[in-house]
Amino acid sequence: MDCSSTASGYVPYTEAPPVHHRPKDRSSVGPASYSSKVRSQPPGRHYKPDNQATHAPSNTIFVSSSMFKYLNADKMSSKSQKAHVFSYSGATAAHMKDKLTRDNQFCNIKPETVGRIFLLCGTTNVDPIYYGSRTIDTAKNDITLFVEYLTNRFPKASVNVINLLPRINKGRNDIAKELNLHLQNLNKQQDRVVFVDTENNVNLFSNKGNRLEKFFRQDKEHPDNVHLNDEGIVRLARHLKHLAHKD
């Protein structure tokens, strides 16, 4: 079923309700936090797509598990683009696809109005693969099918697949690297698929192979926490907003 009424007998996920587009502001996230400023520009210069807007906003979609939970769609939007954020805690690529196709907000977006999609998935596969309850081939296949679904549903959109963020534990990091290699290969195998590398060129969350802990939540019980803190969320949001408005 694809963006139609709920099938008879279907029981929606209740353990991880979707977060759409207006999460509560975090204390450190100010009104201008998502300014699409990039380091390659001179100080004080901002990319300003708003001045070029002469038509109705196009739609940009951001999809992830809890990694996008605090990504604010209003701040990701501009006069030229309207952002839609879909965040499903704990969801794999297969679960994301299932939830999106049953999500009225997603289904009401006209496919021809979507210019870009940003997808961050695979993170929730790392621990199950690490502990042996899921195979890496299953994770790769689920991601491939989800990307194919998005490219088919949105014929004018580029699908920007974002690399899994770095981990501390070597075993988990090795899994993340293999999944990232798969994402890179999708760029070569499918039209309109773009690999977004946050580390090798721009070093958003690592430096010389070492994770920058100041951008991640600190949890004594889970020292390898993959979730970004407020500063990390703003850092990622600014980068993605810049890419979303880049010609």
C-alpha positions, 0 to 999 in steps of 0.5 A: 500500500502506498499513501492510501487509507490504512489497511484493515487490521493494521496496528500503527506503531505505538512505541515510536510516534512520528515527529513531524515538523515543530519540535520544541525549541531547545534552549541553545537553539536561537531564532537564527540558528539555521542560517544557511551560512557555510565556512567557504564563504567570507565572514558575515556573508550568508546564502540568501535564496529568499531574494530570488523567490518569485514563485510558490515554495517548492518542497524539501523533505527530510527523513530519518529516525530520531536523528532528525527529532529536533530538526525544526522545519520552520527554520529549515524553510525559506521563501523559496522552499518549504521544509517537511521533517519526518522523524521516526524514533528507532525506525530502520529504512524499511520501517521508515518507508512503511510509516511514510506511506501511512502518514497523511502529511507525507501523502498529501505532498504532491510528488511533482513539487518536491525538489530535494529529499534528505535521508539519514538512515542506517543508524538503527542498524548498527547495534543489531548488526554489532550484536548479531541479530541482523545481517548487514546485507539485510540492512543494505537491501532495506536501504536500497529499496527505500531509496528506490521508493523515494526516487520513483515516487518523486520523479523530479527530486534528488535523493540526498543520502547522508552518511552515518555519523561516526561512532567511538567503538571501533566495531560499530564504526566499522559497520557504519563505514561499510554502510556508508560505502553502500550509500556511496555506491547507490550514488553510482547505481541510481539516477538522482541519488547524491551521497552527502559526506559530512566528514571527509571534506567538511569534517562536521563531526570528526577530525582526522578520524576522531569523533568530535565529542562536543557535538554529541550527547554525553551519557555515562551509561551510553558513551557511544551515543550517536545522537547529536546535542543542541550544538550538533543539531544546529551544525547539521541543520545549517549544513543541510539547509545550505545544501538544500538551497544550493544550485 
